[in-house]
Amino acid sequence: TKMSLGFHAHHCNITLHIIKGTLVNWVVHPAEIGFLVDQFVWDSPVRGGEGRFILYDRGVTLDTAYVKYLTPEDPAELMPAYFMNTVSCTGECAWLVYEGKEDPDYHPFTWSNADLSALDMTGLYQKPQVQDVIDILKASGLL
């Protein structure tokens, strides 16, 4: 199955906090034996870039470190910035991400089995209007 995005580390320590549904947090690490993905660098518009993925390396081997299911009954997971993860939902879900201490060694890499360089990331960093956020929260049953 092709990923919709990919595994990535973070610029800071994060806490995932699920508030609705079930969020699957899949954490991986570099390995000798595992599965192959390509490595991309994110050219972030937040840092003056073009807002696109650029192929960096092909055939990188990763393996699963662990998979954790987060639910409102077991809602939070603290992860160091260097942990490489991706998340998915088992159905409708919503979560918050709390940011912690910055990682001075962060590099904006993403590993995926999909061609991320072909993605159109237009509009990714658009600030929502307050009413848009309220509408989404109401539609999700959170307000």
N, C-alpha and C positions, 0 to 999 in steps of 0.2 A: 504494500500500500504506500502510495506517495504521501509524504508529509505535506501539510498546508504551509508550514514554515520550517522550523528545525530546532535543534538543541542549541542552547546558548548560555553563556555565563552572564553575569550582571555587573554593572559598574559599581554596585554597592551590595552590602548584605541585604537580604530581603526576608520578609515574613509574608507567606501566603496565608490568607484568612478567608475561608469559604463562608459565605453567608446564605447560600441557597444551593441545593442539589449536591452533586458529587463531582469533585475535581480530581483528576488523576494527575499526579506529579511524577514524571518519569525522569530519573537522574541517571546520567551516564558518565563514563570516564574513558580516556584513551586506553587502548588495550592492544595486545598482540593478536588475540583471537576474539572475534565478535562479528560485527556487521560493518559493511562499508558505506560511507557517506562522503559527500564532497564538502569542502570547507569554503565558506564565503566570508568576505569582510563587509560589514555594513558601513556604507558611506553616509553617515548621519547628517541630515540637514540641521540638527540641533548644534552640530559642531562645524557648520559651514559647508557640508557636503551636498551631494545631489539627491540623496534619498533613494539609494538603490544598493542592491547587493552585487558584489564583484567576486567572480570566482578566484579563489586563492590557491586551493590545492585539491587534487582528485584522489579518491581511494583512501581516505583516512579511516582507520579502524577504531570503532568505539564498542563498548559493551555496557550492559546495564549494571549500575551500582545498586539501585533499588527502585521500587515503584511504591508510592503511597497514595491511598485513597483518602481525600479530605472531605469531611461531611460537617454539617452544623453541630453534630455531636462530638466530633474530633476535628475541630476547625482549623488549627494553625500549624504551620511548619516554618521554622527559622532555617534559612540556608545561607552559608557563607557565599560571598560574591562569586568565588571561583567555581562553585558547583555548576555543572552544565545540565540544564533541564529543558523539558518542554512540558506543557500541560494540555489536557483535553478534558472534555466534559462527557459524562455518561448519558446526559440528557440536558435539560435546561439547567443552567447553574450560573451563579454570580460569585465573584470573589474580589477581595481587596488586596493590594500589595503595599506593604509598609516598607519604606526604604530606611536603611541604617548607614553604617560607616562605609565611606567610599573606599574602593580598592585602587590603590595607585598603580597596580600592575595590570589593570583591565585592558583588554583588547576586544574590539567589537566583532568577534567571530561568531558565525552561525554554521552549524553542521547539519546537512540535510540530504535526503535521497531524491529531492526534487530540484529542478533548476531554478534556484531563487533569482538568478540574474534576469529571468524572463518575467518576474512579477512586476506589476504596475503598483507602486507604493504611493501614488498620488493621493494626497489628503490624509496621510497617516498622522501627521502632527497638527491637525486642526483642532483648535480649542472649541469645545462644544458650548452652546448657549445653555444657560441655566434651565430653561424650559425643556430643552432636549434631554438633559439629565433627569429631570423630574418625570418626563414622559416615559423614559426607559425604565426607571425605577417602578413606576406605576404599572407598566405593562408586564414587568417581572414579578409583580405581587410584593414588592419590597416597600411600597408606600401605600 
